[in-house]
Amino acid sequence: MNTNDQKKIINWIKNEKFSHLNFLEEEWNTSVNDHYPGFFYFILDLKNENNDFVFDEIVKRKGSEAEAYFYLGCIAGKIFDYNKSKHIELGFYRKALLIDSNHADANWSVFYYSNKIDHLLKCLSSFYKNNEIQKIKNVLNNIYDLDGLEDLNREELLFLKKILNHGELRGNRNIDRIIIDLCFCLGDLEEGLENINNIDKINYRIIKKYVDKNLITLDDSLLKINSFELSKIKNCDKNKIYEVYLNEAKAGGPNPTSDVLIQKAYEAKKYNDVVSLFEKANKEDKLIAIIDSHLYYLLSQIELDNEYNKQTYEYIIKKFNDLNFLKNDKNSYFLFLKLRFKLICKDLEKKVKENYFSNFPIENYSILQEAEEILKKDEIVNNKSYTELKGRLNNIKDKYYKEKSEEKLKEYGDTLSLEKFELSEFNEYCYVSISCGNYENTIDNINKFHKYNRPTMSTLNSLAICYMHINDYKNAFKYSKEALECMRASKEYDYIIINNYLDLYKKAVCEDFSKEEYNKLVNEFNLGLVKSFTWNNFLSTRFNILYKYSPFNVNTIDALTNQYFFLPSKRLLNDPIELPELSKIRPDTHILENYNICSFSNNENSMLMWSHYAQQHQGVMVEYFFGGELPFGYGISKVDYADDKKRYKDKDEFIFNQFLLTKNKDWSYENEVRLFTFLNNKVEFETYKYPNPDRTKINASIKSITLGLNFPEDKKKLIGIIVNTLNAKKLPHESKISVKQAFLCEDNSYALEYRELFLD
């Protein structure tokens, strides 16, 4: 099997394309390919079928259960995405260690993914006892920063130092850095300082210990820190970092390069410096990272509102026509997308001012579509510039919509030649007129239009909407029913019309209709919708971490103690759902009313949320880690915060988002993520234990509990009991739950800071 064939098999397994994998049923235990048994094991697992016989064969081949589990961990690493599913791979490595705690490769793998230093020590100890010095060197070459030495006792620290001082290992930069850290932990400070003087660069985390002890000055430490770690220095802003680079450049050394200096100037918003540095370096042919430097140059010209260099831009466009280049340099691609987006916005602003978008809605123009597509790119969404860029585009559209509606309504005037109206033009008039709140006038003009033209489902639906807005539900339902009949006759099914009809039926109670068949379809439709909302990397601003603010009451205590999420009915939520202006009716067509929702947040420090949801700072904020797996029938998604533009929606997938996952933009500070289902109102969670996870539960765990600023002192003991009870159930490799409390910042009484508590 060549590499391409293996990639195909892995993709088929990932995407559960089991029909493509039938050949493995015959070949998994006959092929010479060592990966086939592991592939087949996970195929059966994903299909929820027994795979014990496959495991038995793997044990036979590998010689022991420990080796079999290690092998399956390696196969899992090939199949599953690292960012979302490394816990699967880890589960098998840990299972191997339960059988053989000294398994060197399993210990290394667990350390590599979890950074638990005791596993590294066991790995190195095994290699050292077998005099496998090269393996030690190979392992340590993969470690840039070894954290956690403080967790080792003195005997363990001395043993590690003994290993690293082996003659064949000294002189290795990574090993020398670890020895400096060991010296600090052991109190051998003079030896540590001597080693610092003899090394060119050292981790900021390590040298900071010596700085904090006043053993080395901050200025001296800057000379030893790798440039990419300068931003880690507390209170050292982008301007300070740029100044350090600038001083190094003035010293005349080889570093920083002109490219790095240009980058740091841009990050410090020294746009004039970027322009002058680039033009000087480009003239002297000193640029290495040519693409990035050109992009910083162009972006700075735009930020300065200068005319950008057309020749430089053409050069960039030519380079980015190379698709292979786009794939290989993500930072350059991000900068290019940002540049393109800012140029589009500049052009859009000019065109809106000139009333360029006069014939068609702004969404129909490719220039806006390109900007929207850029905002969807992973490189933009994952960057901190995303909010700024999205806000700029929204401001442009806001200005356009405001001017367009007012201009169009003025253009129509008070009197209309209705006999000359085309249907599409008249529908546009209805939209604009209703958007501006002219309900009575719109009703009169629609009735006049019907004298010259056959009523359509659109015009009848507009009538229904107008009557609804003036609270005449009898006429609203009448025209909604006629719109529905017209729609059915044309076989052009429109969810807005159906939703209006169903909603107005509830208000007017004009006739009965059967829901038996409808309910069956709705149930299936909702399951399909929910399944499409899986965990993804964009749900959390921190890796797989979400927060929940709650009052500390009986319900919260029960949920924490018994490890479940309570999902209250959607009707109990505290916010209205935003709808398009022409349909302020809830668009619940095809969407069940009995959705239950559990709300989380990406905002870990919000005064408002502490006040609104955590009992005026007397409650708690729980930090959860999500592994990504959800039981069948559960979905999870970010909440969208809609602008105040009210527009028709014409695609089915928007209905669900608008109904369940959209809130007014005033709530945007919550940065909310919703877990939802219509099956029940409670779901348990636990850390999945591979290879046999309980898939009826959510793969999640509590990382920390933060007490509010005004949390009652007499309840802290109860928190301690809860946390200690939960921690006692955790496996040795699992992180313990920590407890923190919110305090007012000493230097800012309007902000909160969290400090760790140690409760009995």
C-alpha positions in Angstrom: 0.0 0.0 0.0 1.5 3.3 -1.0 1.1 6.6 0.9 -1.8 7.8 -1.3 -3.8 4.6 -0.7 -3.2 4.9 3.0 -4.5 8.5 3.0 -7.6 7.4 1.1 -8.3 4.7 3.7 -7.8 7.1 6.6 -10.2 9.7 5.0 -12.8 7.0 4.4 -12.6 6.0 8.1 -12.7 9.6 9.3 -15.8 10.3 7.1 -17.4 6.9 7.9 -17.5 5.9 4.2 -17.8 2.2 5.3 -18.9 1.1 1.8 -15.4 1.9 0.5 -13.8 -0.2 3.2 -15.5 -3.5 2.7 -12.3 -5.0 1.4 -10.8 -4.9 4.9 -13.3 -7.5 6.1 -11.3 -10.0 4.1 -7.8 -8.5 4.2 -7.4 -7.2 7.7 -5.8 -10.4 9.1 -4.3 -11.7 5.8 -2.5 -8.7 4.4 1.1 -8.0 5.1 0.2 -4.4 5.8 0.7 -3.8 9.5 -1.9 -1.0 9.6 -4.9 -3.0 8.4 -5.7 -4.7 11.8 -5.7 -1.3 13.5 -7.8 0.3 10.7 -10.4 -2.5 10.9 -10.5 -2.3 14.7 -11.5 1.4 14.5 -14.0 0.8 11.7 -15.8 -1.7 13.9 -15.7 0.7 16.8 -17.2 3.5 14.7 -19.9 1.1 13.6 -20.5 0.1 17.2 -19.8 -3.5 16.4 -17.8 -6.0 18.5 -14.0 -5.8 17.8 -12.7 -8.0 20.5 -11.6 -10.7 18.0 -9.5 -8.0 16.2 -7.9 -7.0 19.4 -7.0 -10.6 20.3 -5.3 -10.9 16.9 -3.3 -7.7 17.5 -2.2 -9.0 20.9 -1.0 -12.2 19.2 1.0 -10.3 16.7 2.5 -7.7 19.0 3.2 -10.1 21.8 1.4 -8.5 24.7 -1.7 -6.4 25.6 0.5 -3.4 26.4 2.1 -3.5 22.9 -1.3 -4.0 21.4 -2.8 -0.9 23.1 0.3 1.1 22.2 -0.1 0.0 18.5 -3.7 1.1 18.5 -2.8 4.4 20.0 -0.4 4.9 17.0 -3.1 3.9 14.6 -5.5 6.3 16.2 -3.0 9.1 15.8 -2.9 8.4 12.1 -6.7 8.4 11.7 -8.1 11.1 14.0 -7.5 14.9 14.0 -5.0 15.9 16.6 -6.7 19.1 17.7 -10.1 17.6 18.3 -9.3 13.9 19.1 -5.9 13.5 20.7 -7.7 12.1 23.7 -8.5 9.0 21.7 -4.9 8.3 21.0 -4.0 9.1 24.6 -6.7 6.7 25.9 -4.9 3.8 24.3 -1.4 4.8 25.5 -2.7 5.1 29.0 -4.3 1.7 28.8 -0.9 0.3 27.7 0.7 1.9 30.8 -2.0 0.4 33.1 -0.6 -3.0 32.0 3.1 -2.0 31.8 3.9 1.2 33.6 7.5 1.2 32.3 6.6 1.0 28.6 9.1 3.6 27.4 7.3 4.5 24.1 3.9 4.7 25.7 5.3 7.0 28.5 6.9 9.2 25.9 3.7 9.4 23.9 1.6 10.3 27.0 4.2 13.0 27.9 4.2 14.4 24.4 0.5 15.0 24.4 -0.2 15.7 28.1 3.2 17.3 29.2 3.0 15.2 32.4 6.7 15.1 33.4 6.5 11.9 35.4 5.9 10.1 32.2 9.0 11.7 30.6 11.1 10.6 33.6 10.0 7.0 33.3 10.8 7.1 29.6 14.3 8.5 30.1 14.9 6.2 33.0 14.1 3.1 30.8 16.4 4.4 28.0 19.2 5.2 30.5 19.1 1.8 32.2 19.4 0.2 28.8 22.3 2.6 27.9 20.2 3.9 24.9 21.7 7.4 24.9 20.8 8.1 21.3 17.2 7.5 22.1 17.4 10.0 25.0 18.9 12.5 22.7 16.2 12.0 20.1 13.5 12.4 22.7 15.0 15.6 24.2 15.5 17.1 20.7 11.7 17.2 20.4 11.3 19.2 23.6 11.7 23.0 23.4 10.3 23.8 26.9 10.1 21.3 29.7 7.6 22.5 32.2 6.7 20.9 35.5 10.1 20.2 37.1 8.7 21.7 40.3 6.4 18.7 40.6 9.4 16.3 41.0 11.0 15.6 44.4 14.7 16.2 45.0 15.7 12.6 44.4 13.9 12.7 41.0 15.5 16.0 40.1 19.0 14.7 40.9 18.4 11.5 38.9 17.2 13.6 35.9 20.3 15.9 36.2 22.5 12.8 36.4 21.0 11.5 33.1 21.4 14.9 31.3 25.0 15.3 32.5 26.0 12.2 30.6 29.0 13.1 28.4 27.4 12.3 25.1 24.4 14.6 25.9 26.1 17.8 27.0 26.4 20.6 24.4 22.9 19.9 23.2 21.0 23.2 23.4 17.7 21.7 24.6 19.4 19.7 27.2 21.5 22.6 28.4 18.3 24.7 28.9 16.7 21.9 31.0 19.9 21.7 33.1 19.6 25.5 33.8 16.0 24.9 35.0 17.1 21.9 37.1 19.8 24.0 38.7 17.2 26.6 39.8 14.9 23.9 41.2 17.8 22.3 43.2 19.2 25.6 44.4 22.4 25.4 42.4 22.0 29.0 41.4 25.7 29.8 40.6 25.9 26.8 38.3 22.6 27.9 36.7 24.0 31.4 36.1 27.2 30.1 34.7 25.2 27.9 32.2 23.1 30.9 31.3 26.2 32.9 30.4 27.4 30.0 28.2 24.2 29.6 26.2 23.1 31.9 23.4 19.3 31.7 23.9 17.1 30.4 26.7 13.4 30.0 27.2 11.6 33.0 28.8 9.9 30.8 31.3 13.3 29.6 32.7 15.1 32.9 32.7 12.2 34.6 34.3 12.8 32.6 37.5 16.3 34.0 37.7 15.0 37.5 37.0 12.3 37.3 39.7 15.1 36.3 42.2 17.1 39.4 41.1 19.9 37.1 39.9 19.8 38.7 36.4 18.4 42.0 35.2 15.4 42.2 32.9 17.5 44.1 30.3 20.1 41.3 30.4 17.4 38.7 30.1 16.1 40.3 26.9 19.4 39.5 25.2 19.0 35.8 26.0 15.3 35.4 25.1 14.4 34.1 21.7 12.7 37.0 19.8 9.5 35.1 19.3 9.1 35.0 23.1 9.5 38.7 23.7 5.8 39.2 23.7 5.5 36.9 26.8 7.2 39.5 29.0 4.5 41.0 31.3 3.6 44.6 30.5 5.9 44.5 27.4 3.6 45.8 24.7 4.2 45.7 20.9 5.9 49.1 20.9 8.4 47.9 23.5 9.1 44.8 21.5 9.6 46.9 18.4 12.0 49.1 20.3 14.1 46.1 21.4 14.3 44.9 17.8 15.1 48.4 16.6 18.0 48.8 19.1 19.3 45.4 18.0 19.2 46.6 14.4 21.1 49.8 15.2 23.8 47.7 16.8 24.6 46.4 13.3 24.3 42.7 13.9 22.8 40.2 11.5 19.6 40.1 13.5 16.9 41.2 13.3 16.6 41.0 9.6 14.8 43.8 7.7 11.8 41.5 7.3 11.4 40.9 11.0 11.9 44.6 11.8 9.2 45.5 9.2 6.8 42.9 10.8 7.4 44.2 14.3 6.9 47.8 13.2 3.6 46.8 11.6 2.5 45.0 14.8 3.4 48.1 16.8 1.3 50.2 14.3 4.3 52.2 13.3 3.1 52.4 9.7 5.3 55.2 8.6 8.3 53.2 9.8 7.1 50.2 7.9 7.0 52.2 4.7 10.4 53.7 5.2 12.0 50.4 6.3 10.6 48.5 3.4 11.6 51.1 0.7 15.1 51.2 2.1 15.5 47.4 2.4 13.9 46.8 -1.0 16.3 49.3 -2.6 19.3 47.6 -1.0 18.0 44.1 -1.8 18.0 43.0 1.8 14.6 41.4 1.9 14.3 37.6 2.6 10.7 37.0 3.4 9.8 39.0 0.3 6.0 38.3 0.2 5.3 39.2 3.9 7.3 42.4 3.7 5.5 43.5 0.6 2.2 42.8 2.3 3.1 44.7 5.4 4.2 47.6 3.2 0.9 47.7 1.3 -1.2 47.3 4.4 0.6 50.2 6.1 0.0 52.4 3.1 -3.7 51.6 3.3 -3.7 52.2 7.1 -2.1 55.6 6.4 -4.8 56.2 3.8 -2.1 56.7 1.2 -2.3 55.6 -2.4 -0.9 52.1 -2.4 1.9 51.1 -4.7 0.3 49.5 -7.8 3.5 47.8 -9.0 4.0 46.2 -5.6 0.3 45.0 -5.6 0.7 43.5 -9.1 3.8 41.6 -7.9 1.8 40.2 -4.9 -1.1 39.1 -7.1 1.3 37.3 -9.5 2.8 35.5 -6.6 -0.5 34.5 -5.1 -1.7 33.0 -8.4 0.6 30.1 -7.5 -1.7 27.7 -5.6 1.1 25.8 -4.1 2.4 28.9 -2.5 -1.0 29.6 -0.9 -0.9 26.2 0.7 2.6 26.4 2.1 2.6 29.8 3.8 -0.3 30.4 6.0 0.9 33.8 7.4 1.4 35.2 4.0 -2.0 34.0 3.0 -3.6 35.6 6.0 -1.8 38.9 5.2 -2.9 38.7 1.6 -6.5 38.1 2.6 -6.4 41.0 5.0 -4.9 43.2 2.3 -7.5 42.1 -0.2 -10.3 42.7 2.3 -9.2 46.2 3.2 -8.9 47.1 -0.5 -12.4 45.8 -1.1 -13.8 47.7 1.9 -12.1 50.9 0.6 -13.7 50.3 -2.8 -17.1 49.5 -1.2 -17.1 52.7 0.8 -16.4 54.7 -2.3 -19.1 52.9 -4.3 -21.7 53.4 -1.5 -20.9 57.1 -1.4 -21.3 57.3 -5.2 -24.6 55.3 -5.1 -23.0 52.7 -7.4 -25.2 49.9 -6.1 -28.4 51.3 -7.7 -29.8 48.6 -9.9 -29.5 45.5 -7.7 -29.1 44.7 -4.0 -25.6 45.0 -2.7 -25.4 41.3 -2.0 -25.6 40.6 -5.7 -22.4 42.2 -6.5 -19.2 40.1 -6.6 -17.2 42.7 -4.7 -19.3 42.2 -1.6 -19.5 38.5 -2.1 -15.7 38.3 -2.2 -15.5 40.2 1.1 -18.0 37.8 2.7 -16.0 34.8 1.5 -12.8 36.2 2.9 -14.4 36.5 6.3 -15.3 32.8 6.2 -11.7 31.8 5.6 -10.1 29.9 8.5 -7.0 32.2 8.4 -9.2 35.2 9.1 -11.7 33.7 11.5 -8.9 32.4 13.7 -7.0 35.7 13.8 -7.7 38.5 16.3 -8.3 40.9 13.3 -11.5 39.0 12.5 -13.8 41.2 14.7 -12.3 44.4 13.3 -12.7 43.3 9.7 -16.2 42.0 10.2 -17.2 45.2 11.9 -15.9 47.3 9.1 -17.9 45.4 6.5 -21.1 45.5 8.6 -20.8 49.3 8.9 -20.6 49.5 5.1 -23.7 47.4 4.7 -25.6 49.3 7.5 -24.9 52.6 5.7 -26.0 51.1 2.3 -29.3 49.7 3.7 -30.2 52.8 5.5 -29.6 55.0 2.4 -31.1 52.5 0.0 -34.5 52.1 1.8 -35.0 55.8 2.3 -34.0 56.6 -1.3 -36.1 53.9 -2.8 -39.2 54.9 -0.9 -38.7 58.5 -1.8 -38.3 57.4 -5.4 -41.7 55.7 -5.4 -43.4 58.8 -4.1 -47.0 59.0 -2.9 -48.7 57.9 -6.1 -47.8 54.8 -8.1 -48.7 53.8 -11.6 -49.7 50.3 -10.5 -50.8 49.2 -14.0 -47.2 49.6 -15.2 -45.5 47.7 -12.4 -43.8 44.4 -13.1 -44.3 41.9 -10.4 -40.7 41.8 -9.3 -40.6 45.6 -9.0 -43.8 45.6 -7.1 -42.5 43.0 -4.7 -39.5 45.3 -4.1 -41.8 48.2 -3.4 -43.7 46.1 -0.8 -40.4 45.1 0.9 -39.2 48.7 1.1 -42.5 50.1 2.2 -43.0 47.5 4.9 -39.4 48.0 6.0 -40.2 51.7 6.5 -43.4 50.9 8.5 -45.9 52.1 5.9 -48.4 49.3 6.5 -51.7 51.1 5.7 -50.4 52.6 2.5 -48.9 49.3 1.4 -52.3 47.5 1.9 -54.0 50.1 -0.3 -51.4 49.8 -3.0 -51.4 46.0 -3.0 -55.2 46.0 -3.3 -55.0 48.4 -6.3 -52.2 46.3 -7.8 -54.6 43.3 -7.7 -57.1 45.1 -9.9 -54.6 45.0 -12.8 -52.7 41.8 -11.9 -53.5 38.4 -10.7 -52.6 38.1 -7.0 -49.4 36.1 -6.3 -48.2 34.3 -3.2 -45.7 37.2 -2.6 -48.3 40.0 -2.8 -50.8 38.0 -0.7 -48.1 37.3 1.9 -47.2 41.0 2.0 -50.8 41.8 2.7 -50.9 39.3 5.6 -47.7 40.8 7.1 -49.2 44.3 6.9 -52.4 43.3 8.6 -50.4 41.4 11.3 -48.4 44.6 12.1 -51.6 46.5 12.6 -53.0 43.7 14.8 -55.8 42.8 12.4 -55.2 39.0 12.7 -58.5 38.1 11.0 -57.5 39.6 7.7 -53.9 38.6 8.3 -54.9 35.0 8.5 -57.2 35.3 5.5 -54.5 36.5 3.2 -51.9 34.2 4.7 -54.2 31.3 3.8 -54.7 32.6 0.3 -50.9 33.0 -0.1 -50.5 29.3 1.1 -53.0 28.1 -1.5 -51.3 30.1 -4.2 -48.0 28.7 -3.2 -49.3 25.1 -3.3 -50.8 25.7 -6.7 -47.5 26.9 -8.1 -45.6 24.2 -6.2 -43.1 26.8 -5.1 -42.8 26.1 -1.4 -41.8 29.0 0.7 -41.0 28.6 4.4 -41.8 32.2 5.2 -45.4 31.8 3.9 -45.8 28.5 5.7 -44.5 30.0 8.9 -46.7 33.0 8.7 -49.7 30.7 8.1 -48.9 28.5 11.1 -48.3 31.5 13.4 -51.4 33.3 12.3 -53.4 30.2 12.8 -52.5 30.2 16.4 -53.6 33.8 16.8 -56.8 33.6 14.7 -57.9 30.0 15.4 -59.8 30.0 12.2 -59.8 26.3 11.3 -58.5 22.9 12.2 -55.8 21.0 10.3 -54.2 17.6 10.8 -50.7 17.6 12.2 -50.0 13.8 12.2 -48.0 13.7 9.0 -46.4 17.1 9.7 -45.1 16.0 13.1 -43.4 12.9 11.7 -41.6 15.0 9.1 -40.7 17.7 11.6 -39.1 15.1 14.0 -36.9 13.7 11.2 -36.1 17.2 9.9 -35.0 18.4 13.3 -32.8 15.3 13.9 -31.1 16.1 10.6 -30.6 19.7 11.6 -29.2 18.9 15.0 -26.7 16.4 13.6 -25.2 19.0 11.4 -24.2 21.1 14.4 -21.1 19.2 15.7 -18.2 20.5 17.7 -15.6 22.5 15.7 -12.5 24.4 16.4 -14.3 27.8 16.1 -16.7 27.2 19.0 -14.1 28.0 21.7 -11.7 31.0 21.8 -9.6 28.8 24.0 -8.9 25.2 23.0 -12.1 23.3 23.8 -12.9 25.4 26.8 -16.3 26.9 27.6 -17.7 28.7 30.7 -21.0 28.7 32.5 -22.2 31.3 34.9 -24.8 30.1 37.4 -26.3 30.9 40.8 -25.1 28.6 43.5 -28.4 26.9 44.4 -29.7 23.3 44.8 -29.9 22.8 41.0 -26.3 23.9 40.5 -25.1 21.7 43.3 -26.9 18.7 41.9 -25.6 19.3 38.4 -22.0 19.6 39.6 -22.2 16.6 42.0 -23.9 14.3 39.5 -22.0 15.6 36.4 -24.8 16.6 34.1 -26.0 19.5 32.1 -29.5 20.8 32.5 -31.1 22.1 29.4 -34.1 24.3 30.1 -36.8 24.9 27.6 -36.1 27.5 25.0 -39.2 29.3 26.1 -37.5 30.0 29.5 -34.6 31.9 27.9 -34.3 35.6 28.7 -33.9 37.0 25.2 -36.2 37.3 22.1 -35.1 35.7 18.9 -34.2 38.2 16.1 -36.3 37.8 12.9 -36.3 39.5 9.5 -38.3 42.7 9.5 -40.9 41.5 7.1 -41.6 38.5 9.2 -41.6 39.3 12.9 -43.4 36.0 13.4 -41.2 33.3 14.8 -40.0 31.2 11.9 -40.8 27.9 13.5 -41.9 26.1 10.4 -40.3 22.7 10.4 -38.7 23.5 13.8 -40.1 21.9 17.0 -41.2 24.2 19.8 -39.8 22.0 22.5 -36.1 22.6 22.1 -34.0 22.7 25.2 -30.9 24.7 25.5 -27.9 24.8 27.8 -25.9 28.1 27.5 -22.1 28.4 27.8 -19.8 31.4 27.1 -16.4 32.1 25.7 -16.3 35.2 28.0 -14.4 34.1 31.1 -14.4 37.5 32.8 -17.6 39.5 32.4 -19.0 41.9 35.0 -22.4 41.7 33.3 -22.6 38.0 33.2 -21.6 37.7 36.8 -24.5 40.0 37.6 -27.1 38.6 35.3 -26.5 34.9 35.6 -24.4 34.3 38.8 -26.7 35.8 41.4 -25.1 39.3 41.5 -21.6 37.8 42.0 -22.8 35.4 44.6 -22.8 32.4 42.3 -20.1 30.5 40.4 -18.5 30.2 37.0 -17.6 26.7 35.9 -14.9 26.1 33.4 -15.6 23.0 31.2 -13.4 21.1 28.8 -15.2 19.5 25.8 -13.6 16.6 24.1 -15.9 17.1 21.1 -18.1 14.0 21.1 -21.8 14.4 21.6 -24.6 11.8 22.0 -27.0 11.3 19.1 -29.7 14.0 19.0 -27.5 16.8 20.5 -26.0 19.7 18.7 -23.7 22.6 19.7 -23.1 26.0 18.0 -22.1 29.5 18.5 -24.8 32.1 18.8 -25.0 34.7 16.1 -25.7 38.3 17.0 -27.8 39.9 14.4 -27.7 43.5 13.3 -30.9 45.5 13.3 -31.4 45.0 9.6 -34.7 43.3 8.9 -34.7 41.3 5.7 -36.4 38.4 4.1 -34.7 35.1 4.5 -34.9 32.7 1.6 -32.9 29.6 2.5 -34.0 26.8 4.8 -30.8 26.6 6.7 -31.2 30.1 8.0 -34.5 29.3 9.7 -32.9 27.1 12.3 -30.1 29.5 13.1 -32.5 32.4 13.3 -34.9 30.4 15.5 -32.5 28.9 17.9 -29.1 30.4 17.5 -29.6 34.1 16.9 -29.9 36.9 19.5 -30.0 40.6 19.3 -26.5 42.2 19.0 -26.9 43.9 22.4 -26.2 40.4 23.9 -22.9 40.0 21.9 -20.8 40.5 25.1 -21.9 37.0 26.2 -20.0 35.3 23.3 -22.5 32.5 23.8 -22.3 28.8 22.7 -25.4 26.7 22.9 -25.9 23.0 23.5 -29.3 22.0 22.3 -31.7 19.1 21.8 -35.4 18.3 21.6 -35.1 14.8 23.1 -34.9 15.7 26.9 -33.8 18.3 29.4 -30.8 16.6 31.0 -27.6 14.9 29.7 -24.7 13.5 31.7 -21.1 14.2 30.9 -17.8 12.5 31.7 -14.3 12.2 30.3 -14.5 9.5 27.6 -12.5 6.4 28.5 -11.2 4.9 25.3 -11.3 2.2 24.0 -14.8 1.9 25.6 -16.5 5.3 25.9 -20.0 5.7 27.1 -21.5 7.5 24.1 -24.8 8.2 25.8 -22.9 11.0 27.6 -21.1 14.1 26.5 -17.3 14.0 26.5 -16.7 16.8 28.9 -15.1 17.5 32.3 -14.9 20.3 34.8 -11.5 22.1 34.9 -12.2 24.7 37.5 -14.9 26.4 39.6 -14.6 30.2 40.1 -16.5 31.7 43.0 -18.1 35.1 42.6 -16.8 38.3 44.2 -19.6 38.1 46.8 -19.7 34.3 47.2 -20.9 33.6 50.8 -18.1 32.5 53.1 -20.3 29.9 54.8 -20.7 28.0 51.5 -17.1 27.6 50.7 -16.8 24.5 52.7 -19.5 22.9 50.6 -17.6 23.8 47.4 -14.6 22.2 48.9 -16.5 19.0 49.6 -17.9 18.9 46.1 -14.5 19.4 44.5 -12.7 17.0 46.7 -15.4 14.3 46.0 -15.1 14.8 42.3 -11.3 14.9 42.3 -11.2 11.6 44.3 -13.0 9.9 41.4 -10.4 11.1 38.8 -7.8 8.8 37.3 -4.1 9.5 38.1 -3.5 11.1 34.7 -6.5 13.4 34.8 -6.2 17.0 35.9 -7.8 17.9 39.2 -10.5 20.5 39.5 -9.2 23.8 40.8 -11.1 26.4 42.7 -10.7 30.2 42.2 -12.4 33.3 43.4 -13.1 36.7 41.7 -11.6 39.8 43.3 -11.5 43.4 42.3 -8.2 44.3 40.6 -6.0 46.4 42.9 -5.1 48.8 40.1 -8.6 48.9 38.5 -11.7 48.7 40.7 -13.9 48.2 37.6 -12.3 44.9 36.6 -12.1 41.4 38.1 -9.1 39.1 38.5 -9.2 35.5 39.6 -7.0 34.0 42.3 -6.7 30.3 43.2 -8.1 29.1 46.5 -7.1 26.0 48.4 -10.1 24.6 50.2 -10.1 21.7 52.6 
